[in-house]
Amino acid sequence: MTSQGTAHGRFQRAIHRRHIQAAEMAAREMGGLSLADALSLCELLTNADPARYERAALRWLQRFIDERLPPLAEVALAASALAELRHGKRNVGLDTLKRLLHHA
């Protein structure tokens, strides 16, 4: 651990400050993100880098399916919420995805 704390702590601070590069550096140092942390990074990318958001959102959805084995209705809801996060009411999409993570 450095004087700046753990990699996860630095990741969370970077997300809070909306600093993409610092969040990505901490994520690499962590060696992988939880689904919740990956969702935070996706949310950060929504407006900052739409092309990267699309790729990150697809990776998040694939991980959600692989790790949680949700029913098809939840997969559809997650995909819709990811689209809503980028193209619609951001808070609605994010709240839906967080509920799905806590439900599974």
N, C-alpha and C positions, 0 to 999 in steps of 0.2 A: 504494500500500500504506500502511496506517495503522500506528501504533505497535503495534497489536494483531496485525499480520500480515496475511496474505492472507485473502480471503473464504473460500477453501477450508480454510485452517487454522482459522479461527473456526468454520466448519461442523463440522469434525471434533471440535474441542474441545466444542462444544455437544452433539454426539451423545454423546460420551464422558460428559459431565456429565448427560445426559438432559434437556436444556433445549430444549423444542420451539420456543418462540418465537425463541430465539437461532439455532437451526438453520434455521428458516424465513427469518429475516432474511438470514442469510448466503447461503442458497440463492438468494433473490431477487437479491442482489447479484452472485452468480456468473452469473446469467442462464440457468442450467440445470444439471441434475445428471446425472452419469453414471448408468448403471443401478445400479452398486454403491452410489453415494451415495444414490440414490433408495431402494434397498433398506434402507439404514441408517435413513433417515427413516421408512419404513414400519414397521420394527421398533420404532422409538421410539413410534410411534402406537398400537401394538397394544393396550396397556392404558390408555394415557393418554386416548385419544379413539377408541373403537371405530367410531363412524360415519365419522369421517374416515379411519380405517385402511381401511375397506372401499373407499372411493373411491380412496384412494392405491394400494391393492393392485391394483385393477382397472386404473388408469392404468399401473402398473408392468408388469402382465401384457401390456397392449396394446403398450407400448414394447418389451418383450422380444420379442414376436411381430414387430413392425414392423422392429426393428433387427437381429434375429438370424435371422429366418426359420427357426425351429427345426422339427423334425419334430413331428407331432401328439402323439407320445408324450411329448416334452419339454414341450409346452404343457400337457398334462394333468398331468404331474408338477409343473410350476411352479404351476399352479392349486391342486393338492392341497397343496403345500408352503405356499402363502400361507394357505390355510385352517388348516393345522396350526400355523402361526406364531401365529395368533389364537386358535384354539379347542382346540389339542392340546398336543403337546410342542414348545414354542417352539424349542428348540435343534435338534431334528430338522428342522423346517421351514426354519430359517435356514441350517443346514448344507447342506441339499439345494439351496436357492436359490443359495448361494455356489458350490457345485459346478457348477451349471448355468451360472452366469456365467463361470466359469473354463474350462468345457468348450467353450463356443461360440466 
